Amino acid sequence: MNPDRRRAVAWASAAIITVLAVSGCTAAAEPSAPPPSAAAGAPVLNANFADPDLVEVDGTYFAYATNDNNRNVQVASSTDLVDWEVLPDALPDLPSWVIPGKTWAPEVTRLADDSFVMYFTATNFAPTLQCIGVATASDPAGPFTVQGDAMIICPEDEGGAIDASTVVIDGVLHLVWKNDGNCCDLDTWIQVAPLTSDGLGVTGDPIRIVKQTEVWEGDLIEAPTIVARGSGLVLLYSANAYGGDRYAVGAATAASIDGPWTKEKGPILSTDGSGGLYRGPGGQDLVVGLNGKDYLVFHGWDKDYTYRGLHVAEAEWDADVPRIVVPK
């Protein structure tokens, strides 16, 4: 969910060059073999690694995920999207105002000065809501250090905020998130606001772009990823209850961030649509492989629904919407 990821698949404008995010840096000239999951439907990291964010720095991919394995933010590295090394906690120290054990859905972006900023979801002690905080590091593997003494996005009247990502719009880095309205019988809106030049806060009022409207989405949409494609924008999002087969990935398109946004009629990745290869897929991200192909990165449940592994599946474009190439 980072700006250069969009450039990596040849979508983003030249403005992204001035705000370097990680996943779209130039890859090595010799491509590696495609991820085995593209052929077999198996996870490339067969452990609990939910809500993945994937970035690339100088030929190495870094994948970040929701807390588990005694880590506040999980991180693993790979040079080929196939073999992964699990690294130490990317966010080892939490501030006193955050409840331990509830850090979710990290997003890491590389800034123009080659520093790294992480936007993470965590639960406040007061108010007891999930909200978005910010941390920085000089290395993509961390350790990241939380900045400030409060969350940067925490709308109490909207149920809090979760699932941050970033996108460059008109040369300005923006934060994208979902208000956590399903906690409180409220709508869940995907929202966007410009970030300050140092990436440590938002400036201006957020724009609401889409909310849950389709039957398949259930009571919520979340996990937004916005990418530039051609002259417009593509939003990918997850929807429905994450704990089972109904969780799936949707898409919407617009000419500009202000909309109007047009949703696809159904999910672009789902349990049924994949023939059961991917169970409750979601928390998606996009990346280019060293072979030059585009891949959707997401989590999916194991067959016993006990953990969500990391999947990498080849994507092909149907007009402005990516579609998974379902392995035969």
Secondary structure, 3 states (H helix, E strand, C coil): CCHHHHHHCCCCCHHHHHCCCCCCCCCCCCCCCCCCHHHHCCCCECCCCCCCEEEEECCEEEEEECCECCECCEEEEECCCCCCEECCCCCCCCCCCECCCCCEEEEEEECCCCCEEEEEEEEECCCCCEEEEEEEECCCCCCCEECCCCCCECCHHHCCEEEEEEEEECCEEEEEEEECHHHCCCCCEEEEEEECCCCCCECCCCEEEEECCCHHHCCCEEEEEEEEECCEEEEEEEECCCCCCCCEEEEEEECCCCCCCEECCCCCECCCCCCCCCEEEEEEEEEECCCCCEEEEEEEECCCCCCEEEEEEEEEEECCEEEECCCC
